[in-house]
Amino acid sequence: MKHIFYLISFTACLSVQAQNQSSKIAAIRAAYTAINTDIAYKVVNLDNEILLEDHPGEVPDGGEELTGYFKGKEVKKIVYFLGISRGNYQYEYYFDKGKLCFVYETFDTFLQIPTGLDLSKTKTIFEGRYYFDNNKLIAYKVKGTSPYSPYAASDLPQMAADHLNRLIKKR
């Protein structure tokens, strides 16, 4: 009888935790939608020349761009583009009340043709969706494989903070 009570209690705790996570993800999705539908942002854009100051001599093959979307002093979204020899990475960082809540990552590879790579055509081979609560990963969903990504999901909050610092410094 005692074991049945513990089993029921454990199952109830798991159910409450899953509902709590579901409600957090729903709130993150609502924030994502609100951020992407708002058009009244102050946009700060840093391109190759400005970003090169942070790492001289390390120009990526396809360029590098960092764009921040601000409401007053608060960041709402950061988009980081990095072009490498085999394709393009893009990271979109979303913030709710100043805290990272969601990251959408893609890798688009250049298409292989008989003479090499067609740099005018890409195919998305990786998509990652990462949900955060207080800078802690609470859920993720990935599709495909990212053969070149040196980053783990646990690195994303620090990457977002580094990008934000770059934007604030150059603003």
C-alpha positions in Angstrom: 0.0 0.0 0.0 2.8 2.4 0.9 4.5 1.7 -2.5 1.3 2.6 -4.4 1.0 5.9 -2.5 4.6 6.8 -3.5 4.0 5.8 -7.1 0.8 7.9 -7.3 2.6 10.9 -5.6 5.6 10.6 -8.0 3.3 10.4 -11.0 1.3 13.4 -9.8 4.5 15.4 -9.4 5.6 14.5 -12.9 2.2 15.6 -14.3 2.4 19.0 -12.5 6.0 19.5 -13.8 5.0 18.7 -17.4 2.0 21.1 -17.1 4.3 23.8 -15.7 6.8 23.3 -18.6 3.9 23.4 -21.1 2.7 26.7 -19.7 6.2 28.2 -19.8 6.7 27.1 -23.4 3.2 28.6 -24.3 4.3 31.9 -22.7 7.6 31.8 -24.6 5.8 31.2 -27.9 3.5 34.1 -27.1 6.5 36.4 -26.5 8.1 35.2 -29.7 5.0 36.1 -31.7 4.7 39.5 -30.0 8.4 40.3 -30.7 8.1 39.3 -34.4 4.9 41.3 -35.0 6.1 44.5 -33.4 7.7 46.9 -35.9 8.6 49.8 -33.6 12.2 48.9 -32.8 15.4 50.8 -32.7 17.6 48.6 -34.9 21.4 48.4 -34.3 23.3 46.7 -37.1 26.9 45.7 -37.1 28.5 44.3 -40.2 31.9 42.8 -41.2 34.0 46.0 -40.8 32.8 46.8 -37.3 32.8 43.2 -36.1 36.3 42.7 -37.5 37.6 45.0 -34.8 36.7 42.3 -32.2 38.7 39.6 -34.0 41.2 41.1 -36.5 42.3 38.8 -39.3 39.4 36.3 -38.9 37.0 37.4 -41.6 34.4 34.6 -42.3 34.2 33.5 -45.9 30.5 34.6 -46.3 30.6 37.5 -43.9 29.2 38.2 -40.5 26.4 40.4 -39.3 24.9 41.2 -35.9 21.5 43.0 -35.6 19.8 44.0 -32.4 16.2 45.1 -32.0 15.6 47.3 -29.0 12.6 48.8 -27.2 14.0 51.7 -25.3 17.0 50.2 -23.5 15.7 46.7 -23.5 16.8 44.2 -26.1 14.0 42.1 -27.6 15.8 40.2 -30.4 19.3 39.6 -31.7 20.0 38.1 -35.1 23.5 36.8 -35.7 24.5 35.6 -39.2 27.8 33.8 -39.9 28.8 32.8 -43.4 31.3 30.0 -43.6 32.8 28.1 -46.6 30.1 25.4 -46.6 27.0 27.4 -45.8 25.4 29.9 -43.4 24.6 29.9 -39.7 21.9 32.1 -38.3 21.0 32.4 -34.7 17.9 34.4 -33.5 17.9 35.2 -29.8 14.6 36.3 -28.2 14.3 38.1 -24.9 11.4 38.6 -22.6 11.7 41.1 -19.8 15.4 41.3 -20.4 16.0 37.6 -20.2 16.8 35.1 -22.9 13.7 33.0 -23.5 14.1 31.4 -26.9 16.8 30.7 -29.6 16.1 29.6 -33.2 19.2 28.3 -35.0 19.5 27.3 -38.6 22.3 26.0 -40.9 21.8 26.4 -44.6 24.4 24.4 -46.7 25.4 25.4 -50.2 24.2 23.0 -52.8 26.8 20.6 -54.3 27.1 20.7 -58.1 29.6 18.9 -60.4 32.0 21.8 -60.4 31.9 22.5 -56.6 29.4 24.4 -54.6 26.6 26.6 -55.9 27.0 29.7 -53.7 23.7 31.1 -54.9 21.5 28.3 -53.6 21.2 26.8 -50.1 19.2 24.1 -48.4 18.3 24.2 -44.7 19.8 21.0 -43.2 19.5 22.0 -39.5 16.9 23.8 -37.4 17.1 24.1 -33.6 14.5 25.5 -31.3 15.7 26.1 -27.7 13.4 27.2 -24.8 14.9 28.9 -21.8 13.7 29.9 -18.3 16.1 32.0 -16.2 18.9 31.2 -18.7 18.3 27.4 -18.2 17.4 25.2 -21.0 13.9 23.7 -20.3 13.1 22.2 -23.7 14.5 21.9 -27.2 13.5 20.5 -30.6 16.0 19.9 -33.4 15.5 18.8 -37.0 18.4 17.6 -39.1 22.1 17.6 -38.4 24.4 20.6 -37.9 27.8 19.2 -39.1 29.8 22.3 -38.3 28.3 23.7 -35.1 30.9 24.0 -32.4 28.3 25.1 -29.9 26.1 23.2 -27.5 22.7 24.4 -26.4 24.2 25.2 -23.0 26.5 27.7 -24.7 23.6 29.8 -26.1 22.9 32.0 -23.1 26.5 33.1 -23.0 26.6 33.6 -26.8 23.5 35.8 -26.5 25.1 37.8 -23.7 28.3 38.2 -25.7 26.4 39.4 -28.8 24.4 41.8 -26.6 27.6 43.3 -25.2 29.0 43.8 -28.7 25.8 45.6 -29.7 25.8 47.8 -26.6 29.5 48.6 -27.0 29.2 49.7 -30.6 25.8 51.4 -30.3 
